Amino acid sequence: MIDLLPEQRHLADKGGTMRLGLYPILLAEGTRASRLYGRGIIQERHRHRYEVNNDYVANLEKHGLRVSGLWAEKQLVEIIELAEHPYFVAGQFHPEFRSRPWDPHPLFAGFVKAALDHGRAHPSATPAP
C-alpha cells in the first residue's frame, strides 16, 4: 500500500529523488483536518520518497479510512483520518517542521485537545498523578 512514486520505481540510484519542500494540500470539506486548519488549502513541508499507492485507496475508503487531504496536481494522498475514532489523523508530511512551542501545528494542537477532552469525558481512564 505504500510504494515509491511510479516515476521512481525504475531508478536504481535513489539519491536526490525525495519529494522535498512545501506542497499545496487540498482539504476535503467536513473533515477533521479542514476543521483543525480552518481553511480548504494548506501548505506542508515534505521530505520523503514513499507515497500511498492509489491502487488501494478505494478499498481503504471502503473499510472506513477517509482521505481528507490530497496533492491535487498528482492526486497523491496527503492526510487520512478515521471518522469514528476520537482522534486519528495522519499526514504524509512533517508537521514538526512548522510547529513551535507557543504556536503548535494544528494537528498537534488538535491531538492535545482531543486527549484532554477524552480525559474529561472518561475520568476513570485517566491515571492519578
C-alpha contacts under 8 A as a table, 3 or more apart, distances in Angstrom:
res1	aa1	res2	aa2	distance
1	M	52	V	5.83
1	M	53	N	5.16
1	M	55	D	7.96
1	M	56	Y	6.24
2	I	50	Y	6.37
2	I	51	E	5.50
2	I	52	V	4.60
2	I	53	N	5.49
3	D	50	Y	5.29
3	D	51	E	5.53
3	D	52	V	6.33
3	D	53	N	5.82
4	L	8	Q	6.13
4	L	9	R	5.98
4	L	49	R	6.13
4	L	50	Y	4.64
4	L	51	E	6.09
5	L	8	Q	5.35
5	L	9	R	6.57
5	L	49	R	7.20
5	L	50	Y	6.56
5	L	51	E	6.42
6	P	9	R	5.43
7	E	10	H	7.10
8	Q	11	L	5.42
8	Q	14	K	7.74
8	Q	17	T	7.48
11	L	14	K	6.27
14	K	17	T	5.55
15	G	18	M	7.73
17	T	49	R	6.69
18	M	47	R	6.23
18	M	48	H	5.05
18	M	49	R	4.47
19	R	46	H	6.16
19	R	47	R	5.59
19	R	48	H	5.40
19	R	49	R	5.67
20	L	45	R	7.09
20	L	46	H	4.96
20	L	47	R	4.66
20	L	48	H	6.89
21	G	44	E	7.82
21	G	45	R	5.00
21	G	46	H	5.26
21	G	47	R	6.90
22	L	43	Q	5.88
22	L	44	E	5.16
22	L	45	R	4.33
22	L	46	H	6.33
23	Y	43	Q	5.37
23	Y	44	E	5.68
23	Y	45	R	6.48
23	Y	46	H	7.32
23	Y	71	W	7.25
24	P	41	I	6.69
24	P	42	I	5.68
24	P	43	Q	4.48
24	P	44	E	6.75
24	P	71	W	6.14
24	P	72	A	8.00
25	I	41	I	5.59
25	I	42	I	5.24
25	I	43	Q	5.92
25	I	44	E	7.36
25	I	69	G	5.89
25	I	70	L	5.33
25	I	71	W	4.85
25	I	72	A	7.04
25	I	78	E	6.95
26	L	40	G	6.02
26	L	41	I	4.69
26	L	42	I	6.71
26	L	69	G	5.41
26	L	70	L	5.27
26	L	71	W	6.29
26	L	72	A	6.57
27	L	31	T	7.75
27	L	33	A	6.94
27	L	34	S	5.71
27	L	39	R	7.83
27	L	40	G	5.07
27	L	41	I	5.91
27	L	42	I	7.61
27	L	68	S	5.60
27	L	69	G	4.42
27	L	70	L	6.70
28	A	31	T	6.05
28	A	34	S	6.62
28	A	40	G	7.17
28	A	67	V	7.84
28	A	68	S	4.99
28	A	69	G	6.10
29	E	34	S	6.21
29	E	40	G	7.25
30	G	34	S	6.54
30	G	35	R	7.17
31	T	34	S	5.29
31	T	35	R	6.45
31	T	68	S	6.15
32	R	35	R	5.10
32	R	36	L	6.09
32	R	68	S	7.98
32	R	81	E	7.66
32	R	83	A	7.98
32	R	89	V	7.79
33	A	36	L	5.07
33	A	37	Y	6.16
33	A	68	S	6.63
33	A	69	G	7.71
33	A	79	I	7.77
33	A	89	V	7.42
33	A	107	L	7.67
34	S	37	Y	5.33
34	S	38	G	5.67
34	S	39	R	5.99
34	S	40	G	6.20
34	S	68	S	7.84
35	R	38	G	5.04
35	R	39	R	7.46
36	L	106	P	5.70
36	L	107	L	6.81
36	L	110	G	6.51
37	Y	40	G	7.93
37	Y	42	I	7.74
37	Y	106	P	5.96
39	R	42	I	7.23
44	E	93	F	6.38
44	E	94	H	7.22
44	E	95	P	7.18
45	R	93	F	5.78
45	R	94	H	5.85
45	R	95	P	7.38
45	R	97	F	7.10
45	R	98	R	7.91
46	H	92	Q	7.44
46	H	93	F	4.70
46	H	94	H	6.02
47	R	93	F	7.00
47	R	94	H	7.44
48	H	93	F	7.99
51	E	76	L	7.23
51	E	77	V	7.32
51	E	92	Q	7.67
52	V	56	Y	7.93
52	V	57	V	7.84
52	V	76	L	7.19
52	V	77	V	6.15
53	N	56	Y	5.97
53	N	57	V	7.19
54	N	57	V	5.15
54	N	58	A	7.97
54	N	76	L	7.37
54	N	77	V	7.82
55	D	58	A	7.44
56	Y	59	N	5.48
56	Y	60	L	6.19
57	V	60	L	5.09
57	V	61	E	6.09
58	A	61	E	5.13
58	A	62	K	6.09
59	N	62	K	4.95
59	N	63	H	6.49
60	L	63	H	5.25
60	L	64	G	6.66
60	L	65	L	5.52
60	L	66	R	8.00
61	E	64	G	5.20
61	E	65	L	4.56
61	E	66	R	5.67
61	E	67	V	7.40
62	K	65	L	7.25
64	G	82	L	6.44
64	G	83	A	7.69
65	L	80	I	6.72
65	L	81	E	6.00
65	L	82	L	5.34
65	L	83	A	7.79
66	R	80	I	5.47
66	R	81	E	5.14
66	R	82	L	6.05
66	R	83	A	7.28
67	V	70	L	7.45
67	V	77	V	6.68
67	V	78	E	7.77
67	V	79	I	6.02
67	V	80	I	4.52
67	V	81	E	6.57
68	S	78	E	7.72
68	S	79	I	5.35
68	S	80	I	5.37
68	S	81	E	6.69
69	G	77	V	6.31
69	G	78	E	5.05
69	G	79	I	4.49
69	G	80	I	6.84
70	L	75	Q	5.99
70	L	76	L	5.48
70	L	77	V	4.83
70	L	78	E	5.03
70	L	79	I	6.89
71	W	74	K	6.09
71	W	75	Q	5.46
71	W	76	L	5.13
71	W	77	V	6.60
71	W	78	E	6.44
72	A	75	Q	4.72
72	A	76	L	6.88
73	E	76	L	7.94
77	V	80	I	7.53
77	V	92	Q	7.46
78	E	91	G	5.59
78	E	92	Q	4.89
78	E	93	F	7.24
79	I	89	V	7.03
79	I	90	A	5.58
79	I	91	G	4.38
79	I	92	Q	6.27
80	I	89	V	5.80
80	I	90	A	5.36
80	I	91	G	6.58
81	E	88	F	5.35
81	E	89	V	4.51
81	E	90	A	6.43
82	L	85	H	5.54
82	L	87	Y	7.65
82	L	88	F	5.52
82	L	89	V	7.03
83	A	86	P	7.84
83	A	88	F	7.70
85	H	88	F	5.86
86	P	114	A	6.83
86	P	118	H	7.72
87	Y	111	F	6.58
87	Y	114	A	6.33
89	V	107	L	7.63
91	G	94	H	7.57
94	H	97	F	5.73
94	H	98	R	7.72
95	P	98	R	5.48
95	P	99	S	6.39
95	P	105	H	6.27
95	P	107	L	7.46
96	E	99	S	5.10
96	E	105	H	7.28
98	R	104	P	7.95
98	R	105	H	6.31
99	S	103	D	6.26
99	S	104	P	4.67
99	S	105	H	4.57
100	R	103	D	4.83
100	R	104	P	5.12
100	R	105	H	7.27
101	P	104	P	5.88
104	P	108	F	6.30
104	P	109	A	5.88
105	H	108	F	5.36
105	H	109	A	6.19
106	P	109	A	5.08
106	P	110	G	5.92
107	L	110	G	5.09
107	L	111	F	6.17
108	F	111	F	5.06
108	F	112	V	6.31
109	A	112	V	5.27
109	A	113	K	6.19
110	G	113	K	5.09
110	G	114	A	6.07
111	F	114	A	5.10
111	F	115	A	6.17
112	V	115	A	5.09
112	V	116	L	6.21
113	K	116	L	5.12
113	K	117	D	6.06
114	A	117	D	5.05
114	A	118	H	5.99
115	A	118	H	5.07
115	A	119	G	6.14
116	L	119	G	5.06
116	L	120	R	6.24
117	D	120	R	5.15
117	D	121	A	6.16
118	H	121	A	5.08
118	H	122	H	6.01
119	G	122	H	5.13
119	G	123	P	5.44
119	G	125	A	6.98
119	G	126	T	5.81
120	R	123	P	5.51
122	H	125	A	5.56
122	H	126	T	7.06
123	P	126	T	5.26
124	S	127	P	7.57
